[in-house]
């Protein structure tokens, strides 16, 4: 009887192990998050995910293992080269790109060292072609924000000239109607109707071109805020709200213009609204502030 019981327990253990193995293999791995095409080499900044995305392609000459290894090495080399090329063009603010900061050999080495954080997240092999996909974070300790902070054109508040400020033909009166009641958990700048160029360290302007929020106002950013990135971008307002990027109850400000291509501007009533909220709950230091880009996808 004891032997029968032991055999029964052993069978149950085997069945349980098989079930666990099946459950582990049945669940598909999550798809890597990137938007860049993988049928060719290239790189791009994906502001919606906060990553630089790069792809390198290598060709397998024959079916030998050596040829496959060479193709993978080639793909990896090209991926890094493409990432480096686009990294140098990454916009810091309205006046500077990262490449502007590499003024000597030491700065060049520091900028190139960022590529050590380029991580391969996907590899595709088909029809004799190997494609390697890598991402480099823009924000955080392994991102480019620390290096990019050195490129801020000024740590003081900016004032955009009238010729550099594009406003709506008719600026609406009154503050933006709010979808949520306070206390607010963050700020969304709705620039869906604007043509806004993303950058690492944008400012928010008043309708007259003076700075409302940025590197200096209403108070200097802390080093932690700089490294973590004070701003994030969303495809559009609905995506920002649905993703709760500014928390459950965001304060929404409608952009009425753009200064120097990168800085959204808001009207006078929204200036008073957000400064009043900041006075009581330091709302403008509740980062990151969310900028929307008016993209449908």
N, C-alpha and C positions, 0 to 999 in steps of 0.2 A: 504493500500500500504506500509505503514511504517512497519507493522508487517511482510509482505511478504519479504521486504528488510532485516529486522533483521534476519528472519529465513534463508534467503539465505546466509547472512554473517556468521551466526552460522555454517551452513553446510560447508561453505568454510573453516572456522577455524578448524573444526573437521577433514576435509580432509587433511588440511595442517599439523595438529598435527600428524595424522596417517602417513603421508608421511615422516615426520621428524623422527618419531619413527622407521619406517621401515628402513630408511637410516642408523640410528644409529645401529640397530641390524643386518643389512645385511652385513656390513663390518666386515670381520673376524679379530680377534685380531692377531697381528704379532706373529709368532712362536718364542718361547724363544731361545736365542742363546747359545747353549752349544754343546759339542761334546761327552761327556761322556755317556756310556751306562746306561740305567735306569732299566734294569732287574736284577740288583744286586747292593749291596752297594759298594762304592768305592770313590776314589778321584783322581784327576790328575791336572797337571798344563797345561793350554791351552795358550801357548805363542802367538798364533796367535790372540786371542781375549784379551790377557792380564788379564786373570782371573784364579783363582783356582776354579775348579768345583768339587762339592761333591754331592754324592747321598746316601741317607739312605732309607732302605726298612723295612717296618713293615707288619706283617701278621694279617689279621682280622680273629679271631677265630670263630665268629658266626655273625649273622645279626643284633645284637643289636647295638644301638648307642654308648654304652659304649665300646664295642669291637673296633668300628671304631676309637673312640677317643684314645684308648690305642695304636692302630696301628699307628696313626699319631704321637703320642708322641714318640713312639719307633723309627719311621723313622727319626724324627727330631733329637733325641739324637744320633743316629748312624751317621746321616749326619754331625753333628758337630764333632763327634769323628773322622770320616774319614778325615774331613778337617784339623783338628789339626794334625793328623798323617802326612799328606803330607806337611802341612805348615812347619813342622820342617825340612823337607828334601829339601826345596826350595833353589836352588843354588844362592848365592849372587855373587860370582865371581869364578875364577878357584880354589880358595883355601878354601872357606868357604861356609857353608850352614847356614840357619837361626838357626837350632838347636845348632850350635856351640856357638851362642851368649848367650844362656840361661844358664849362668854360676852361677846364684844365684837366690834366690826366687823372688827378685824384677824383674829381667830380665824375669823370667818365667811368672810372672803375666802380664808384658808388652806385651810379645809375645802372650799369650792367649787372651789378650784384643782385639787383632786384629780380633778375631773370632766374635766379636760383630757386625762387618760389613759384616758377611756372610748373604746374602739376598736370601730368597726363591723365585725362579723365576718360578717354575713349580711344579705341584703336579699331579700325575697319580694314579688312582685307578682302578684296574681290577682284576677279578678272585681272590678276597680276598687278594690282595696285594696293599699296599700304598707305593708309591715311592715319596720322596721329593728331589728336585734338588735345590741346592744353589750355589751361586757364590760369591767369594771374590776377589775384584779388586787387582791387583798387584801394580798399579800405582795411583798416586794422593793422596789427603789428607786422604782418607779412605783406602788407599792401604798399602802395606808392604814395600815400598821403603824407607820411613823414618827410620824404624827400621833396614832395611837391610843395610843402609849406614854405620851403626856402625860396620858392619862386613867386610868392605873393608879391604883387607889384608894390604894395604898401600895406603896412599894418594899421594905417589910419583909415578913417572913413573916406569913401570916394564920393565925388560929385561929378556926375555925367553932364557933359555939355549938351545944350538943346539939339545940336546937329547930330549927336550920337544917341538920341533918345527918340524912339518911334512910339507914338501913342495912338490909341483909337481915335477916329475922327470925332466921336462924341463920348466923352468920359461919363459914365453913369454916376448919378448922385446917390448918396446914401451908402451905407456899408453893405457888403455882400450878405444876402439873406442866408441865415444859418440853418443847417439841417439838424443840428444837435444842440442840446442845452449844456451849459457849463455845469461844473468846472470842466474846462477843456483839457484834453490829454496831449495835444500837439497841434501843429500848424501845417496846413496844406496850402500851397500857392497854386491856384488853378490857372495854368498857362496854356490850357487846351486851345484857346483861340489865337495864340501867339506863335511866332517862329522863334523858338528858343534853342540856343546852342548849349549843350551841357558842358560843365567843367567841374573840376574838383572843389573849388572854393568860390561859389557864386555869391553875389550880394542880393539883397532885396532893396529896391529903390522906392522912394516916394514919387508921386506923379511929376514933381519938379526936378527930378534927377538926383536929389540928395539921398544919401544912404539911410535906409530905415534899419536894416539889420545886415551884419556881416562880420568881418574880422575884428572890428573895433566897437560896434554898437549893437545893442545897448550897453554891452560890456565885453571886454576882450575874451576871446575863446580860450578855454583851458587847453593845455597840451593834450589831454585825453580826448577832448572834443575834436582837435585837429587830426589826431591819429585815427580815430574812429570814423572821421568824415562827418561834417556838420549837416550834409544834405544827402538825400537819396532821391532818385527819379522814379516816377511811375508812368506807365503808358498813357493813362488818362485819369480824370477825376474819379470815375466809377471804379476803376481798378484800385486806386489808392484807398478809397473808402472800403471796398470789399475786402482788401487785404489787410485792413486795419494798420496801415503803415504808419499812421500818426495816432494810433490808439483807437479806442472805442468812440470817443467824442472829439473829433478834430475841429478846430476853428479853421474855416475856409476863407481865404482871401482871393478875390478875383483879380487877375493881372489885367491892367489896362494899357500896358505898353512893355517895351523891352529896351534896355539901355546897353549899348556896346555889344549887342547880340547875345549876351549871356545872362543879363540881370533883369528879372521881371520887375515891373513897377506897379504899385497899387495906388488907389485914389485916396483923397484926404480923409474920408470917413473911415476907411479901413485902417489907415494909419492910427487914428484916434482909438478905434476899436481894439486893435492888437496891443497898442501901448497901454491901454487901460487894463486889459487882461494881464499883461506882463507885470504891471505895477502890483497886482495883488497875488499872482501865483508864479511869477518869473517864467511865463510861458515861452518866451523866446530862447530860453536856455534849456528847454525840454527838447533835446535834439535826438535824431536828425529832423530837420524841416523837410517836407516833401514837396518837390516840384513836379508838376505834371507836364507831359509833352504833347498831348493831343493826338496820340497814335491810336488807331483803331484796333491794332493787333499787338 
